[in-house]
Amino acid sequence: MNRTARRTFDQAAGTLNAAFEQSGPFPGQEVTPPLLADAIRQCLDVCQRVDADGSALPLEDVDELGTHVLECLSDLGLWAYQLQADAARTVIEDLALDMAHWIVGHGGHIAVLEPVVNALARQANATQDPAQLAALFDRACGIIAYAAPGLTAGTDAASLQPWLTLHFNCAIIATRTQQPELMNAAYDLLETHLPRHCAAFYEEGVRESAKPVYGEHVGELLRQRLAKWTTRH
């Protein structure tokens, strides 16, 4: 957590708190933007101390800290949505993505995905730069590796959605890099974790790959993957 990100968050939290005060009161709401922002700051202080000391937190402490701050960021993002504070919501979700990266770096589990997935998709949509897309792909793979969705055969669609969106975003980012090694890595993750959704993804991918921006090798790789899932499954 660098100082620039902290200052940006403080500014966004100030804007959101002002919007909350102007739009209120909100009777019965105990978890308010000011309380959430304070809780997030306390967590960020801990992260900064850990990074400055070079000390290693026990994994259970990383999980507890990471889950708490991501839950607070998710709740604060919902407040930003409700108060129509779009710029603040962007900052909050970007911080959630940075926090997920911190959790991965310390070997913890990512238990809250939605704000992280939102930031990943938005940042990817905002760039065409191959190096930036490759960096976002690496982040997506790290999040997938350390996510703890607790999915079972009976998981409802709403709980599955962030996990599904994360894999789709990872695969889309890889496709946009047009690097076969990244594409194959992303598609392998999709096939391993969400096999029922592969055929639909590849069908859409084949259609998208017909656009002039993509090289012929992109469409060919997607057609090979689609054939695998339409002839054997």
C-alpha positions in Angstrom: 0.0 0.0 0.0 1.9 3.1 -1.2 1.2 6.6 0.1 -0.3 7.8 -3.2 -3.0 5.1 -3.0 -3.6 6.1 0.6 -4.0 9.8 -0.2 -6.3 8.9 -3.1 -8.5 6.8 -0.9 -8.6 9.5 1.8 -9.8 12.0 -0.8 -12.5 9.6 -2.1 -13.6 8.8 1.4 -13.9 12.5 2.2 -16.1 13.0 -0.9 -18.2 10.0 0.0 -18.6 11.0 3.6 -19.8 14.5 2.5 -22.3 12.9 0.1 -23.5 10.7 2.9 -24.1 13.6 5.2 -25.9 15.7 2.6 -28.1 12.8 1.5 -29.0 11.5 5.0 -30.3 10.7 7.5 -30.3 7.0 7.0 -32.3 5.6 10.0 -31.2 2.2 11.2 -27.9 2.2 9.3 -25.1 1.3 11.7 -22.4 0.5 9.1 -21.9 4.0 7.6 -19.3 5.4 5.2 -17.3 7.2 8.0 -17.1 4.0 10.1 -16.1 1.9 7.1 -13.5 4.4 6.0 -12.0 4.4 9.5 -11.9 0.6 9.6 -10.2 0.5 6.2 -7.6 3.1 7.3 -6.7 1.0 10.3 -6.2 -2.1 8.1 -4.1 -0.1 5.7 -1.9 1.1 8.6 -1.3 -2.5 9.6 -0.4 -3.4 6.0 2.0 -0.5 5.8 3.7 -1.5 9.1 4.1 -5.1 7.9 5.6 -4.0 4.6 7.9 -1.5 6.3 9.1 -4.0 8.9 9.6 -6.8 6.4 8.0 -9.1 8.9 5.8 -12.1 8.0 2.3 -12.3 9.4 0.9 -15.7 10.2 -1.4 -16.9 7.4 -4.5 -16.8 9.6 -3.7 -13.1 10.4 -3.3 -12.3 6.7 -6.6 -14.0 5.9 -8.4 -12.2 8.7 -7.0 -8.8 7.8 -7.5 -9.3 4.1 -11.1 -10.5 4.5 -12.0 -7.7 6.8 -10.6 -4.9 4.6 -12.1 -6.4 1.4 -15.5 -6.7 3.1 -15.3 -3.1 4.3 -14.3 -1.9 0.8 -17.2 -3.9 -0.7 -19.6 -2.3 1.7 -18.2 1.1 1.0 -18.4 0.6 -2.7 -22.1 -0.2 -2.3 -22.6 3.1 -0.5 -20.8 4.9 -3.3 -23.1 3.2 -5.8 -26.2 4.2 -3.7 -24.9 7.8 -3.4 -24.0 7.9 -7.1 -20.4 8.7 -6.2 -18.9 7.0 -9.2 -15.4 8.4 -8.9 -15.2 7.4 -5.3 -16.4 3.9 -6.2 -13.7 3.6 -8.8 -11.0 4.5 -6.2 -12.5 2.0 -3.7 -12.6 -0.9 -6.1 -9.0 -0.1 -7.4 -7.9 -0.2 -3.8 -9.6 -3.6 -3.4 -7.6 -4.9 -6.4 -4.4 -3.6 -4.8 -5.4 -5.2 -1.5 -6.0 -8.5 -3.3 -2.4 -8.2 -4.7 -1.1 -7.6 -1.2 -2.9 -10.7 0.1 -1.5 -12.8 -2.7 2.0 -11.5 -1.9 1.6 -12.7 1.7 0.2 -16.1 0.8 -3.3 -15.4 2.1 -6.8 -16.3 0.7 -9.0 -13.8 -1.1 -12.5 -14.4 0.2 -14.3 -11.3 -1.3 -14.2 -11.1 -5.0 -16.8 -8.7 -6.4 -15.0 -5.3 -6.0 -11.7 -6.9 -7.1 -13.3 -8.3 -10.2 -15.0 -4.9 -11.0 -11.6 -3.1 -10.8 -9.8 -5.7 -12.9 -12.4 -5.5 -15.7 -12.5 -1.7 -15.7 -8.7 -1.3 -15.8 -8.5 -3.8 -18.6 -11.2 -2.0 -20.6 -9.3 1.2 -20.2 -6.2 0.1 -21.9 -4.9 -1.3 -25.2 -1.3 -1.5 -24.1 0.1 -5.0 -24.3 2.4 -4.6 -21.3 -0.5 -3.3 -19.1 -2.7 -6.1 -20.3 0.0 -8.7 -19.5 0.4 -7.2 -16.0 -3.4 -7.4 -15.4 -3.4 -11.0 -16.7 -0.7 -11.8 -14.1 -2.9 -10.2 -11.4 -5.9 -12.1 -12.5 -4.0 -15.4 -12.4 -2.8 -14.6 -8.9 -6.3 -13.8 -7.7 -7.6 -17.1 -9.1 -4.8 -19.0 -7.5 -5.5 -17.5 -4.1 -9.2 -17.1 -4.2 -11.3 -19.1 -1.7 -14.8 -19.2 -3.2 -16.0 -22.3 -1.3 -18.0 -23.5 -4.3 -19.9 -26.7 -4.4 -22.3 -28.4 -6.9 -25.1 -26.6 -5.1 -23.7 -23.1 -5.2 -26.3 -20.6 -6.3 -25.8 -18.5 -9.4 -25.3 -15.3 -7.5 -22.5 -16.7 -5.4 -20.9 -18.2 -8.5 -21.0 -15.0 -10.6 -17.9 -13.2 -9.3 -15.8 -16.4 -9.7 -17.2 -16.9 -13.2 -16.6 -13.2 -14.2 -13.1 -13.4 -12.9 -12.2 -16.3 -15.1 -13.9 -14.7 -18.1 -12.1 -11.5 -17.5 -8.8 -13.4 -17.2 -9.4 -15.2 -20.5 -10.5 -12.0 -22.3 -7.5 -10.1 -21.1 -5.2 -13.0 -22.3 -7.0 -13.0 -25.7 -6.5 -9.3 -26.1 -2.7 -9.7 -25.6 -2.8 -12.1 -28.6 0.0 -14.0 -26.9 -0.7 -17.8 -27.3 1.1 -18.8 -24.1 -1.1 -16.4 -22.0 -4.2 -17.4 -23.9 -3.6 -21.1 -23.3 -2.9 -20.5 -19.6 -6.1 -18.6 -19.2 -8.2 -21.1 -21.1 -6.7 -24.0 -19.1 -7.8 -22.2 -15.9 -11.3 -21.8 -17.3 -11.5 -25.5 -18.3 -10.3 -26.7 -15.0 -12.5 -24.6 -12.8 -15.6 -23.9 -14.8 -15.9 -26.6 -17.6 -19.6 -26.1 -18.1 -19.1 -22.5 -19.3 -16.2 -23.2 -21.8 -18.3 -23.8 -24.9 -20.2 -20.6 -24.6 -17.1 -18.6 -23.9 -15.2 -20.1 -26.9 -18.2 -19.5 -29.2 -18.3 -15.8 -28.3 -14.5 -15.7 -28.6 -14.6 -17.1 -32.1 -17.0 -14.4 -33.1 -14.9 -11.6 -31.5 -11.7 -12.9 -33.1 -13.1 -12.2 -36.6 -12.6 -8.5 -35.9 -9.6 -7.0 -37.8 -7.7 -6.1 -34.6 -7.0 -9.8 -34.0 -4.4 -11.9 -35.8 -5.4 -15.2 -37.5 -3.7 -17.2 -34.8 -6.1 -15.9 -32.2 -9.2 -17.2 -34.1 -7.5 -20.5 -34.9 -6.6 -21.2 -31.2 -10.2 -20.3 -30.2 -11.6 -22.6 -32.8 -9.5 -25.4 -31.6 -10.7 -25.0 -28.1 -14.3 -24.7 -29.2 -14.0 -27.9 -31.2 -12.6 -29.7 -28.1 -15.7 -28.8 -26.1 -18.3 -29.2 -28.7 -17.2 -32.7 -29.9 -16.3 -34.3 -26.6 -18.7 -32.7 -24.1 
